């Protein structure tokens, strides 16, 4: 299905901005506030409408998240909810309240649901300590609808782990300490340059990243059937 035109003024500014990012800037593309002003001349707060897209799962980084960016540059990293589609632009909330924040952190065990790190822990191979924040994650429901739910996530996972380094020496030392069977398994993965995960492993990996509401649905689905 073809995308609507971002120049169609029948759409609101936020929807047009979303279409502009997809159609003109493109994922991993860099733009500035001046680019936004030029694309939407005479439209007040067009840049703010771009920022509003983050509430719908769109990842738009600034120099605070991406050190490669200049102070006035932004990067369109990933598309979120297609807000131009009917019913998809329902506002999930302008900000997360302190009560919501406490509830989400408690339900998520005060851990990043993506990597499992706790606040204040030091990332491996660095001196950087983790800080948890509340992220909005789009979860496609069994019926097909997209819902935006809140989840605890550390800053490194939220921005894609940019700047993260791997210690090759530590990796090689770990290989030396493997037992014969583990070494053979790893050797096979390296030789094929891929690893086939079992169905259970794939389901677990997907489950552990889910927000609390969706994890509850999974737990309910795993309950033994009633007689």
RATA-V306438 format. One record per pair of residues at least 12 apart in sequence whose ideal C-beta (glycine too) atoms are under 10 Angstrom apart, sorted by the first residue. I is the first residue (numbers start at 0). J is the second residue. If there is no record, write none. Layout:
I/J
I/J
This chain:
0/84
2/17
2/18
2/21
2/22
2/81
2/83
3/15
3/18
3/22
3/83
3/84
4/18
4/19
4/22
5/17
5/18
5/19
5/20
5/21
5/22
5/23
5/38
5/39
5/83
6/18
6/19
6/22
6/38
6/39
7/83
8/42
10/82
10/83
10/88
11/48
11/82
11/83
11/88
12/39
12/42
12/43
12/44
12/45
12/47
12/48
12/49
12/51
13/44
13/45
13/47
13/48
13/49
13/50
13/51
13/52
13/54
13/55
13/82
13/83
13/88
13/90
14/48
14/52
14/81
14/82
14/83
14/84
14/87
14/88
15/38
15/39
15/42
15/45
15/48
15/82
15/83
16/35
16/38
16/39
16/42
16/45
16/46
16/47
16/48
16/49
16/50
16/51
16/52
16/57
16/82
16/83
17/48
17/49
17/51
17/52
17/55
17/57
17/75
17/78
17/79
17/80
17/81
17/82
17/83
17/87
17/88
18/81
18/82
18/83
19/34
19/35
19/38
19/39
19/45
19/49
19/75
20/35
20/38
20/49
20/52
20/57
20/59
20/73
20/75
20/78
21/57
21/75
21/78
21/81
21/83
23/38
23/75
24/38
24/49
24/59
24/73
24/74
24/75
25/75
26/58
26/74
26/75
26/76
26/77
26/78
27/74
27/75
27/76
27/77
28/73
28/74
28/75
28/76
29/60
29/65
29/67
29/68
29/69
29/72
29/73
29/74
29/75
30/49
30/59
30/71
30/72
30/73
30/74
30/75
31/46
31/68
31/69
31/70
31/71
31/72
31/73
32/45
32/46
32/49
32/71
32/72
32/73
33/46
33/71
34/46
34/49
34/71
34/72
34/73
35/47
35/48
35/49
35/73
46/73
49/73
49/75
50/73
51/82
51/88
51/90
51/93
52/75
52/78
52/79
52/80
52/82
52/88
53/79
53/134
53/135
54/79
54/80
54/82
54/90
54/91
54/92
54/93
54/94
54/135
54/147
55/78
55/79
55/80
55/81
55/82
55/87
55/88
55/89
55/90
55/91
55/135
55/137
55/145
55/147
56/77
56/78
56/79
56/80
56/82
56/91
56/134
56/135
56/136
56/137
56/138
56/145
56/147
57/75
57/76
57/77
57/78
57/79
57/80
57/82
57/135
57/137
58/74
58/75
58/76
58/77
58/78
58/79
58/134
58/157
58/158
58/159
59/73
59/74
59/75
59/76
59/77
59/79
60/72
60/73
60/74
60/75
60/76
60/77
60/157
60/158
60/159
60/161
61/73
61/74
61/158
62/74
63/154
63/158
64/76
64/154
64/155
64/157
64/158
64/159
64/161
65/158
65/159
65/161
65/162
66/158
66/161
66/162
67/161
67/162
76/158
76/159
77/159
79/135
79/136
79/137
79/145
79/147
80/135
80/137
80/145
80/146
80/147
81/145
84/145
86/144
86/145
87/144
87/145
89/146
89/147
90/147
91/135
91/137
91/146
91/147
91/148
91/149
92/135
92/147
92/149
94/133
95/132
95/133
95/134
95/135
95/149
96/133
99/133
99/149
100/131
100/132
100/133
100/149
100/151
101/133
102/133
102/149
102/211
103/131
103/133
103/134
103/148
103/149
103/150
103/151
103/210
103/211
104/118
104/131
104/132
104/133
104/149
104/151
105/151
105/211
106/149
106/150
106/151
106/210
106/211
106/212
106/214
106/215
107/131
107/133
107/149
107/150
107/151
107/152
107/209
107/210
107/211
107/214
108/151
108/211
109/131
109/151
110/129
110/131
110/151
110/152
110/153
110/207
111/129
111/130
111/131
111/132
111/134
111/150
111/151
111/152
111/153
111/154
111/155
111/156
111/157
111/208
112/131
112/134
112/136
112/150
112/151
112/152
112/153
112/156
112/206
112/207
112/208
112/209
112/210
112/211
112/214
113/134
113/136
113/150
113/151
113/152
113/153
113/155
113/156
113/157
113/160
113/207
113/208
114/129
114/152
114/153
114/155
114/156
114/160
114/207
114/208
115/153
115/156
115/207
116/128
116/129
116/130
116/131
116/152
116/153
116/155
116/156
117/129
117/131
117/153
118/130
118/131
118/132
118/151
118/153
119/131
120/153
122/153
122/155
122/160
122/163
122/164
123/163
123/164
123/165
123/166
123/169
124/163
124/164
124/165
124/166
124/169
125/155
125/162
125/163
125/164
125/166
127/154
127/155
127/162
127/163
128/153
129/153
129/154
129/155
129/156
130/153
130/154
130/155
130/157
131/151
131/152
131/153
131/154
131/156
131/157
132/150
132/151
132/152
132/153
132/154
132/156
132/157
133/149
133/150
133/151
133/152
133/210
134/148
134/149
134/150
134/151
134/152
134/153
134/154
134/156
134/157
134/210
135/147
135/148
135/149
135/150
135/152
135/210
136/148
136/149
136/150
136/152
136/208
136/209
136/210
136/213
137/210
138/150
138/208
138/209
138/210
138/212
138/213
138/216
139/213
140/213
140/216
141/216
141/220
146/210
146/212
146/213
147/210
148/209
148/210
148/211
148/212
148/213
148/214
149/210
149/211
149/212
150/208
150/209
150/210
150/211
150/212
150/213
150/214
151/210
151/211
152/208
152/210
156/208
173/185
174/186
174/189
202/217
205/217
206/218
206/221
